[in-house]
Amino acid sequence: SGAQGIYVPLAYIRHSCAPSAHVVYGASGECSVVASSSIEVGEEITVSLVDICTSRDQRHAHLSQRHNFFGCRCPRCVEDLETS
């Protein structure tokens, strides 16, 4: 529909390229955060702002161009950097 909204509680969820949850938008504009895997008590809930199937460089380019987000240091990016 091209509609946009501001979801203040959602803004507090941090980004990760290996997210523990994803955001689902409903037909009437509501959104829900749904676990992608088991989340332990006290574990941080994260969502991805990028296509997680892309390379580290592509993910970082998207983050810097679309979200003014530089230097992602999530566990997946750190691991990708160490193994490259």
Gaussian input, Z-matrix of N, CA and C with variables (Angstrom, degrees):
# hf/3-21g

backbone

0 1
 N
 C     1     B1
 C     2     B2     1     A1
 N     3     B3     2     A2     1     D1
 C     4     B4     3     A3     2     D2
 C     5     B5     4     A4     3     D3
 N     6     B6     5     A5     4     D4
 C     7     B7     6     A6     5     D5
 C     8     B8     7     A7     6     D6
 N     9     B9     8     A8     7     D7
 C    10    B10     9     A9     8     D8
 C    11    B11    10    A10     9     D9
 N    12    B12    11    A11    10    D10
 C    13    B13    12    A12    11    D11
 C    14    B14    13    A13    12    D12
 N    15    B15    14    A14    13    D13
 C    16    B16    15    A15    14    D14
 C    17    B17    16    A16    15    D15
 N    18    B18    17    A17    16    D16
 C    19    B19    18    A18    17    D17
 C    20    B20    19    A19    18    D18
 N    21    B21    20    A20    19    D19
 C    22    B22    21    A21    20    D20
 C    23    B23    22    A22    21    D21
 N    24    B24    23    A23    22    D22
 C    25    B25    24    A24    23    D23
 C    26    B26    25    A25    24    D24
 N    27    B27    26    A26    25    D25
 C    28    B28    27    A27    26    D26
 C    29    B29    28    A28    27    D27
 N    30    B30    29    A29    28    D28
 C    31    B31    30    A30    29    D29
 C    32    B32    31    A31    30    D30
 N    33    B33    32    A32    31    D31
 C    34    B34    33    A33    32    D32
 C    35    B35    34    A34    33    D33
 N    36    B36    35    A35    34    D34
 C    37    B37    36    A36    35    D35
 C    38    B38    37    A37    36    D36
 N    39    B39    38    A38    37    D37
 C    40    B40    39    A39    38    D38
 C    41    B41    40    A40    39    D39
 N    42    B42    41    A41    40    D40
 C    43    B43    42    A42    41    D41
 C    44    B44    43    A43    42    D42
 N    45    B45    44    A44    43    D43
 C    46    B46    45    A45    44    D44
 C    47    B47    46    A46    45    D45
 N    48    B48    47    A47    46    D46
 C    49    B49    48    A48    47    D47
 C    50    B50    49    A49    48    D48
 N    51    B51    50    A50    49    D49
 C    52    B52    51    A51    50    D50
 C    53    B53    52    A52    51    D51
 N    54    B54    53    A53    52    D52
 C    55    B55    54    A54    53    D53
 C    56    B56    55    A55    54    D54
 N    57    B57    56    A56    55    D55
 C    58    B58    57    A57    56    D56
 C    59    B59    58    A58    57    D57
 N    60    B60    59    A59    58    D58
 C    61    B61    60    A60    59    D59
 C    62    B62    61    A61    60    D60
 N    63    B63    62    A62    61    D61
 C    64    B64    63    A63    62    D62
 C    65    B65    64    A64    63    D63
 N    66    B66    65    A65    64    D64
 C    67    B67    66    A66    65    D65
 C    68    B68    67    A67    66    D66
 N    69    B69    68    A68    67    D67
 C    70    B70    69    A69    68    D68
 C    71    B71    70    A70    69    D69
 N    72    B72    71    A71    70    D70
 C    73    B73    72    A72    71    D71
 C    74    B74    73    A73    72    D72
 N    75    B75    74    A74    73    D73
 C    76    B76    75    A75    74    D74
 C    77    B77    76    A76    75    D75
 N    78    B78    77    A77    76    D76
 C    79    B79    78    A78    77    D77
 C    80    B80    79    A79    78    D78
 N    81    B81    80    A80    79    D79
 C    82    B82    81    A81    80    D80
 C    83    B83    82    A82    81    D81
 N    84    B84    83    A83    82    D82
 C    85    B85    84    A84    83    D83
 C    86    B86    85    A85    84    D84
 N    87    B87    86    A86    85    D85
 C    88    B88    87    A87    86    D86
 C    89    B89    88    A88    87    D87
 N    90    B90    89    A89    88    D88
 C    91    B91    90    A90    89    D89
 C    92    B92    91    A91    90    D90
 N    93    B93    92    A92    91    D91
 C    94    B94    93    A93    92    D92
 C    95    B95    94    A94    93    D93
 N    96    B96    95    A95    94    D94
 C    97    B97    96    A96    95    D95
 C    98    B98    97    A97    96    D96
 N    99    B99    98    A98    97    D97
 C   100   B100    99    A99    98    D98
 C   101   B101   100   A100    99    D99
 N   102   B102   101   A101   100   D100
 C   103   B103   102   A102   101   D101
 C   104   B104   103   A103   102   D102
 N   105   B105   104   A104   103   D103
 C   106   B106   105   A105   104   D104
 C   107   B107   106   A106   105   D105
 N   108   B108   107   A107   106   D106
 C   109   B109   108   A108   107   D107
 C   110   B110   109   A109   108   D108
 N   111   B111   110   A110   109   D109
 C   112   B112   111   A111   110   D110
 C   113   B113   112   A112   111   D111
 N   114   B114   113   A113   112   D112
 C   115   B115   114   A114   113   D113
 C   116   B116   115   A115   114   D114
 N   117   B117   116   A116   115   D115
 C   118   B118   117   A117   116   D116
 C   119   B119   118   A118   117   D117
 N   120   B120   119   A119   118   D118
 C   121   B121   120   A120   119   D119
 C   122   B122   121   A121   120   D120
 N   123   B123   122   A122   121   D121
 C   124   B124   123   A123   122   D122
 C   125   B125   124   A124   123   D123
 N   126   B126   125   A125   124   D124
 C   127   B127   126   A126   125   D125
 C   128   B128   127   A127   126   D126
 N   129   B129   128   A128   127   D127
 C   130   B130   129   A129   128   D128
 C   131   B131   130   A130   129   D129
 N   132   B132   131   A131   130   D130
 C   133   B133   132   A132   131   D131
 C   134   B134   133   A133   132   D132
 N   135   B135   134   A134   133   D133
 C   136   B136   135   A135   134   D134
 C   137   B137   136   A136   135   D135
 N   138   B138   137   A137   136   D136
 C   139   B139   138   A138   137   D137
 C   140   B140   139   A139   138   D138
 N   141   B141   140   A140   139   D139
 C   142   B142   141   A141   140   D140
 C   143   B143   142   A142   141   D141
 N   144   B144   143   A143   142   D142
 C   145   B145   144   A144   143   D143
 C   146   B146   145   A145   144   D144
 N   147   B147   146   A146   145   D145
 C   148   B148   147   A147   146   D146
 C   149   B149   148   A148   147   D147
 N   150   B150   149   A149   148   D148
 C   151   B151   150   A150   149   D149
 C   152   B152   151   A151   150   D150
 N   153   B153   152   A152   151   D151
 C   154   B154   153   A153   152   D152
 C   155   B155   154   A154   153   D153
 N   156   B156   155   A155   154   D154
 C   157   B157   156   A156   155   D155
 C   158   B158   157   A157   156   D156
 N   159   B159   158   A158   157   D157
 C   160   B160   159   A159   158   D158
 C   161   B161   160   A160   159   D159
 N   162   B162   161   A161   160   D160
 C   163   B163   162   A162   161   D161
 C   164   B164   163   A163   162   D162
 N   165   B165   164   A164   163   D163
 C   166   B166   165   A165   164   D164
 C   167   B167   166   A166   165   D165
 N   168   B168   167   A167   166   D166
 C   169   B169   168   A168   167   D167
 C   170   B170   169   A169   168   D168
 N   171   B171   170   A170   169   D169
 C   172   B172   171   A171   170   D170
 C   173   B173   172   A172   171   D171
 N   174   B174   173   A173   172   D172
 C   175   B175   174   A174   173   D173
 C   176   B176   175   A175   174   D174
 N   177   B177   176   A176   175   D175
 C   178   B178   177   A177   176   D176
 C   179   B179   178   A178   177   D177
 N   180   B180   179   A179   178   D178
 C   181   B181   180   A180   179   D179
 C   182   B182   181   A181   180   D180
 N   183   B183   182   A182   181   D181
 C   184   B184   183   A183   182   D182
 C   185   B185   184   A184   183   D183
 N   186   B186   185   A185   184   D184
 C   187   B187   186   A186   185   D185
 C   188   B188   187   A187   186   D186
 N   189   B189   188   A188   187   D187
 C   190   B190   189   A189   188   D188
 C   191   B191   190   A190   189   D189
 N   192   B192   191   A191   190   D190
 C   193   B193   192   A192   191   D191
 C   194   B194   193   A193   192   D192
 N   195   B195   194   A194   193   D193
 C   196   B196   195   A195   194   D194
 C   197   B197   196   A196   195   D195
 N   198   B198   197   A197   196   D196
 C   199   B199   198   A198   197   D197
 C   200   B200   199   A199   198   D198
 N   201   B201   200   A200   199   D199
 C   202   B202   201   A201   200   D200
 C   203   B203   202   A202   201   D201
 N   204   B204   203   A203   202   D202
 C   205   B205   204   A204   203   D203
 C   206   B206   205   A205   204   D204
 N   207   B207   206   A206   205   D205
 C   208   B208   207   A207   206   D206
 C   209   B209   208   A208   207   D207
 N   210   B210   209   A209   208   D208
 C   211   B211   210   A210   209   D209
 C   212   B212   211   A211   210   D210
 N   213   B213   212   A212   211   D211
 C   214   B214   213   A213   212   D212
 C   215   B215   214   A214   213   D213
 N   216   B216   215   A215   214   D214
 C   217   B217   216   A216   215   D215
 C   218   B218   217   A217   216   D216
 N   219   B219   218   A218   217   D217
 C   220   B220   219   A219   218   D218
 C   221   B221   220   A220   219   D219
 N   222   B222   221   A221   220   D220
 C   223   B223   222   A222   221   D221
 C   224   B224   223   A223   222   D222
 N   225   B225   224   A224   223   D223
 C   226   B226   225   A225   224   D224
 C   227   B227   226   A226   225   D225
 N   228   B228   227   A227   226   D226
 C   229   B229   228   A228   227   D227
 C   230   B230   229   A229   228   D228
 N   231   B231   230   A230   229   D229
 C   232   B232   231   A231   230   D230
 C   233   B233   232   A232   231   D231
 N   234   B234   233   A233   232   D232
 C   235   B235   234   A234   233   D233
 C   236   B236   235   A235   234   D234
 N   237   B237   236   A236   235   D235
 C   238   B238   237   A237   236   D236
 C   239   B239   238   A238   237   D237
 N   240   B240   239   A239   238   D238
 C   241   B241   240   A240   239   D239
 C   242   B242   241   A241   240   D240
 N   243   B243   242   A242   241   D241
 C   244   B244   243   A243   242   D242
 C   245   B245   244   A244   243   D243
 N   246   B246   245   A245   244   D244
 C   247   B247   246   A246   245   D245
 C   248   B248   247   A247   246   D246
 N   249   B249   248   A248   247   D247
 C   250   B250   249   A249   248   D248
 C   251   B251   250   A250   249   D249

   B1=1.4455
   B2=1.5222
   B3=1.3180
   B4=1.4449
   B5=1.5152
   B6=1.3248
   B7=1.4571
   B8=1.5285
   B9=1.3146
   B10=1.4507
   B11=1.5122
   B12=1.3110
   B13=1.4466
   B14=1.5106
   B15=1.2967
   B16=1.4568
   B17=1.5196
   B18=1.3108
   B19=1.4540
   B20=1.5207
   B21=1.3110
   B22=1.4651
   B23=1.5253
   B24=1.3422
   B25=1.4777
   B26=1.5347
   B27=1.3127
   B28=1.4629
   B29=1.5258
   B30=1.3121
   B31=1.4615
   B32=1.5268
   B33=1.3136
   B34=1.4646
   B35=1.5302
   B36=1.3154
   B37=1.4670
   B38=1.5177
   B39=1.3016
   B40=1.4631
   B41=1.5180
   B42=1.3405
   B43=1.4574
   B44=1.5249
   B45=1.3247
   B46=1.4568
   B47=1.5130
   B48=1.3244
   B49=1.4635
   B50=1.5299
   B51=1.3219
   B52=1.4661
   B53=1.5314
   B54=1.3332
   B55=1.4677
   B56=1.5239
   B57=1.3313
   B58=1.4590
   B59=1.5257
   B60=1.3469
   B61=1.4661
   B62=1.5205
   B63=1.3177
   B64=1.4620
   B65=1.5267
   B66=1.3201
   B67=1.4577
   B68=1.5216
   B69=1.3250
   B70=1.4604
   B71=1.5235
   B72=1.3308
   B73=1.4635
   B74=1.5226
   B75=1.3110
   B76=1.4539
   B77=1.5170
   B78=1.3199
   B79=1.4597
   B80=1.5276
   B81=1.3098
   B82=1.4632
   B83=1.5307
   B84=1.3423
   B85=1.4585
   B86=1.5098
   B87=1.3272
   B88=1.4680
   B89=1.5316
   B90=1.3079
   B91=1.4573
   B92=1.5267
   B93=1.3200
   B94=1.4617
   B95=1.5163
   B96=1.3099
   B97=1.4540
   B98=1.5199
   B99=1.3391
   B100=1.4585
   B101=1.5273
   B102=1.3125
   B103=1.4691
   B104=1.5286
   B105=1.3316
   B106=1.4632
   B107=1.5187
   B108=1.3233
   B109=1.4591
   B110=1.5257
   B111=1.2934
   B112=1.4609
   B113=1.5295
   B114=1.3198
   B115=1.4587
   B116=1.5296
   B117=1.3191
   B118=1.4577
   B119=1.5317
   B120=1.3217
   B121=1.4571
   B122=1.5280
   B123=1.3150
   B124=1.4539
   B125=1.5212
   B126=1.3288
   B127=1.4620
   B128=1.5222
   B129=1.3182
   B130=1.4565
   B131=1.5277
   B132=1.3217
   B133=1.4640
   B134=1.5169
   B135=1.3406
   B136=1.4632
   B137=1.5167
   B138=1.3170
   B139=1.4666
   B140=1.5226
   B141=1.3170
   B142=1.4547
   B143=1.5217
   B144=1.3119
   B145=1.4615
   B146=1.5183
   B147=1.3295
   B148=1.4644
   B149=1.5225
   B150=1.3226
   B151=1.4635
   B152=1.5254
   B153=1.3074
   B154=1.4683
   B155=1.5227
   B156=1.3331
   B157=1.4630
   B158=1.5257
   B159=1.3253
   B160=1.4597
   B161=1.5245
   B162=1.3310
   B163=1.4674
   B164=1.5281
   B165=1.3216
   B166=1.4641
   B167=1.5201
   B168=1.3358
   B169=1.4621
   B170=1.5264
   B171=1.3255
   B172=1.4606
   B173=1.5266
   B174=1.3183
   B175=1.4671
   B176=1.5271
   B177=1.3387
   B178=1.4574
   B179=1.5279
   B180=1.3308
   B181=1.4692
   B182=1.5262
   B183=1.3209
   B184=1.4686
   B185=1.5228
   B186=1.3218
   B187=1.4615
   B188=1.5249
   B189=1.3293
   B190=1.4659
   B191=1.5259
   B192=1.3297
   B193=1.4650
   B194=1.5201
   B195=1.3057
   B196=1.4686
   B197=1.5240
   B198=1.3077
   B199=1.4687
   B200=1.5291
   B201=1.3435
   B202=1.4710
   B203=1.5252
   B204=1.3098
   B205=1.4626
   B206=1.5195
   B207=1.3056
   B208=1.4560
   B209=1.5187
   B210=1.3190
   B211=1.4510
   B212=1.5136
   B213=1.3183
   B214=1.4640
   B215=1.5287
   B216=1.3114
   B217=1.4684
   B218=1.5187
   B219=1.3352
   B220=1.4626
   B221=1.5336
   B222=1.3200
   B223=1.4723
   B224=1.5367
   B225=1.3181
   B226=1.4666
   B227=1.5251
   B228=1.3322
   B229=1.4631
   B230=1.5232
   B231=1.3205
   B232=1.4695
   B233=1.5195
   B234=1.3224
   B235=1.4709
   B236=1.5276
   B237=1.3346
   B238=1.4765
   B239=1.5150
   B240=1.3301
   B241=1.4583
   B242=1.5209
   B243=1.3243
   B244=1.4584
   B245=1.5290
   B246=1.3403
   B247=1.4646
   B248=1.5297
   B249=1.3375
   B250=1.4688
   B251=1.5092
   A1=111.36
   A2=118.81
   A3=121.55
   A4=113.73
   A5=117.38
   A6=121.23
   A7=109.97
   A8=115.50
   A9=121.57
   A10=109.03
   A11=115.72
   A12=119.75
   A13=110.51
   A14=115.55
   A15=121.94
   A16=107.00
   A17=115.52
   A18=122.34
   A19=107.54
   A20=117.03
   A21=121.68
   A22=112.44
   A23=120.74
   A24=118.31
   A25=112.46
   A26=117.60
   A27=121.61
   A28=111.23
   A29=117.04
   A30=121.50
   A31=112.45
   A32=117.77
   A33=121.26
   A34=112.91
   A35=117.95
   A36=120.86
   A37=108.72
   A38=116.51
   A39=121.65
   A40=111.82
   A41=114.40
   A42=122.70
   A43=110.51
   A44=115.73
   A45=123.02
   A46=108.11
   A47=117.15
   A48=121.18
   A49=110.81
   A50=117.18
   A51=124.25
   A52=106.42
   A53=116.33
   A54=120.20
   A55=113.79
   A56=114.89
   A57=120.57
   A58=111.46
   A59=116.32
   A60=120.83
   A61=109.77
   A62=116.09
   A63=121.71
   A64=108.69
   A65=114.93
   A66=121.24
   A67=108.99
   A68=115.46
   A69=122.27
   A70=107.35
   A71=115.73
   A72=121.09
   A73=109.26
   A74=116.52
   A75=122.39
   A76=111.61
   A77=115.68
   A78=122.52
   A79=112.51
   A80=117.84
   A81=119.96
   A82=112.67
   A83=117.04
   A84=120.89
   A85=116.03
   A86=118.35
   A87=119.67
   A88=109.18
   A89=115.79
   A90=119.01
   A91=109.40
   A92=113.98
   A93=121.87
   A94=108.49
   A95=115.95
   A96=121.62
   A97=106.27
   A98=115.53
   A99=122.05
   A100=109.28
   A101=116.91
   A102=121.36
   A103=110.13
   A104=115.40
   A105=121.72
   A106=111.25
   A107=115.23
   A108=122.16
   A109=107.18
   A110=116.21
   A111=120.55
   A112=109.34
   A113=116.11
   A114=121.67
   A115=107.77
   A116=115.30
   A117=121.08
   A118=110.48
   A119=116.67
   A120=122.14
   A121=108.35
   A122=116.90
   A123=121.91
   A124=114.58
   A125=117.94
   A126=121.57
   A127=109.63
   A128=116.45
   A129=120.97
   A130=110.59
   A131=116.45
   A132=122.15
   A133=107.14
   A134=116.65
   A135=121.82
   A136=109.90
   A137=116.18
   A138=123.15
   A139=107.81
   A140=117.14
   A141=120.61
   A142=110.79
   A143=115.51
   A144=122.33
   A145=111.46
   A146=117.71
   A147=122.97
   A148=110.29
   A149=115.35
   A150=121.67
   A151=106.76
   A152=117.67
   A153=121.16
   A154=113.35
   A155=117.55
   A156=121.48
   A157=112.28
   A158=117.87
   A159=120.75
   A160=110.52
   A161=115.41
   A162=120.68
   A163=110.56
   A164=115.21
   A165=120.73
   A166=110.63
   A167=117.40
   A168=120.34
   A169=111.34
   A170=117.35
   A171=120.48
   A172=110.75
   A173=116.85
   A174=120.13
   A175=110.54
   A176=116.40
   A177=120.40
   A178=111.33
   A179=117.34
   A180=120.21
   A181=110.09
   A182=116.74
   A183=120.26
   A184=110.62
   A185=117.32
   A186=120.77
   A187=111.74
   A188=116.76
   A189=118.79
   A190=111.65
   A191=118.11
   A192=121.11
   A193=112.99
   A194=117.61
   A195=121.10
   A196=114.48
   A197=117.04
   A198=119.52
   A199=113.77
   A200=117.72
   A201=121.00
   A202=111.16
   A203=115.07
   A204=123.22
   A205=107.33
   A206=117.92
   A207=120.97
   A208=110.98
   A209=115.87
   A210=121.10
   A211=115.87
   A212=118.17
   A213=120.38
   A214=109.28
   A215=115.48
   A216=121.28
   A217=111.06
   A218=115.72
   A219=118.81
   A220=108.52
   A221=118.35
   A222=120.86
   A223=113.58
   A224=117.16
   A225=119.21
   A226=111.21
   A227=118.30
   A228=120.78
   A229=111.54
   A230=116.38
   A231=120.12
   A232=109.33
   A233=117.64
   A234=121.58
   A235=110.62
   A236=117.89
   A237=121.41
   A238=110.92
   A239=117.56
   A240=121.96
   A241=110.75
   A242=116.96
   A243=121.55
   A244=113.01
   A245=117.43
   A246=120.70
   A247=112.70
   A248=117.50
   A249=118.67
   A250=111.71
   D1=-15.91
   D2=-179.32
   D3=79.50
   D4=1.88
   D5=-179.53
   D6=-71.25
   D7=151.05
   D8=177.66
   D9=-128.40
   D10=157.87
   D11=178.96
   D12=-154.35
   D13=168.11
   D14=175.87
   D15=-113.98
   D16=120.35
   D17=-179.64
   D18=-113.09
   D19=88.02
   D20=-172.63
   D21=-55.07
   D22=-49.73
   D23=179.78
   D24=-59.62
   D25=-34.85
   D26=179.32
   D27=-65.13
   D28=-31.05
   D29=-179.18
   D30=-64.50
   D31=-19.20
   D32=179.95
   D33=-84.75
   D34=-8.73
   D35=179.71
   D36=-84.42
   D37=125.92
   D38=-176.16
   D39=-76.36
   D40=154.88
   D41=176.89
   D42=-81.34
   D43=146.63
   D44=168.71
   D45=-150.49
   D46=142.56
   D47=175.26
   D48=-78.52
   D49=-3.03
   D50=172.97
   D51=-130.19
   D52=69.77
   D53=-171.35
   D54=-70.69
   D55=154.35
   D56=175.34
   D57=-95.26
   D58=-8.05
   D59=-178.17
   D60=-150.70
   D61=170.72
   D62=174.52
   D63=-140.42
   D64=160.54
   D65=-177.36
   D66=-99.49
   D67=133.48
   D68=177.28
   D69=-118.06
   D70=127.36
   D71=179.35
   D72=-102.10
   D73=132.53
   D74=179.35
   D75=-87.64
   D76=166.60
   D77=-177.30
   D78=-62.41
   D79=-28.49
   D80=-178.04
   D81=-98.02
   D82=13.60
   D83=174.33
   D84=96.83
   D85=-5.43
   D86=178.35
   D87=-76.00
   D88=158.63
   D89=176.46
   D90=-132.28
   D91=151.30
   D92=178.23
   D93=-132.03
   D94=147.73
   D95=173.57
   D96=-104.42
   D97=122.10
   D98=-173.90
   D99=-118.26
   D100=130.94
   D101=179.57
   D102=-62.88
   D103=135.97
   D104=175.65
   D105=-92.57
   D106=-18.54
   D107=179.12
   D108=-154.36
   D109=177.41
   D110=179.07
   D111=-65.08
   D112=132.27
   D113=179.09
   D114=-115.83
   D115=121.51
   D116=-177.98
   D117=-75.97
   D118=155.36
   D119=175.08
   D120=-57.61
   D121=129.06
   D122=179.82
   D123=87.72
   D124=-11.79
   D125=178.75
   D126=-75.11
   D127=139.32
   D128=179.66
   D129=-69.85
   D130=137.56
   D131=174.30
   D132=-89.21
   D133=129.03
   D134=179.62
   D135=-129.22
   D136=154.65
   D137=173.79
   D138=-130.31
   D139=161.41
   D140=179.61
   D141=-102.49
   D142=138.81
   D143=174.87
   D144=-96.16
   D145=3.11
   D146=-175.32
   D147=-132.34
   D148=169.19
   D149=171.81
   D150=-74.24
   D151=112.84
   D152=-174.49
   D153=-72.26
   D154=-6.46
   D155=179.50
   D156=-89.17
   D157=0.31
   D158=-178.57
   D159=-94.80
   D160=170.27
   D161=-179.58
   D162=-72.09
   D163=165.03
   D164=178.59
   D165=-57.77
   D166=-43.91
   D167=-179.51
   D168=-63.39
   D169=-40.45
   D170=178.43
   D171=-66.80
   D172=-40.71
   D173=178.72
   D174=-62.43
   D175=-44.36
   D176=-179.13
   D177=-66.95
   D178=-37.73
   D179=177.49
   D180=-62.44
   D181=-44.21
   D182=178.87
   D183=-62.88
   D184=-45.07
   D185=-179.55
   D186=-60.99
   D187=-41.92
   D188=-177.91
   D189=-74.26
   D190=-35.34
   D191=-178.66
   D192=-77.34
   D193=-40.71
   D194=-172.57
   D195=-98.92
   D196=-23.32
   D197=-171.90
   D198=-127.68
   D199=6.16
   D200=-177.25
   D201=49.28
   D202=42.21
   D203=-174.60
   D204=-116.21
   D205=118.46
   D206=-176.41
   D207=-119.55
   D208=145.27
   D209=172.51
   D210=68.93
   D211=50.80
   D212=178.09
   D213=-57.88
   D214=127.62
   D215=-179.22
   D216=-120.70
   D217=30.95
   D218=177.06
   D219=-66.62
   D220=162.76
   D221=-177.61
   D222=-54.89
   D223=-37.90
   D224=-179.32
   D225=-66.81
   D226=-43.61
   D227=179.86
   D228=-65.90
   D229=-39.20
   D230=177.56
   D231=-63.05
   D232=-44.40
   D233=179.53
   D234=-64.53
   D235=-44.14
   D236=178.22
   D237=-60.28
   D238=-39.42
   D239=-179.91
   D240=-67.12
   D241=-40.65
   D242=-178.28
   D243=-70.91
   D244=-27.49
   D245=-177.56
   D246=-97.57
   D247=-1.95
   D248=-179.64
   D249=-91.88

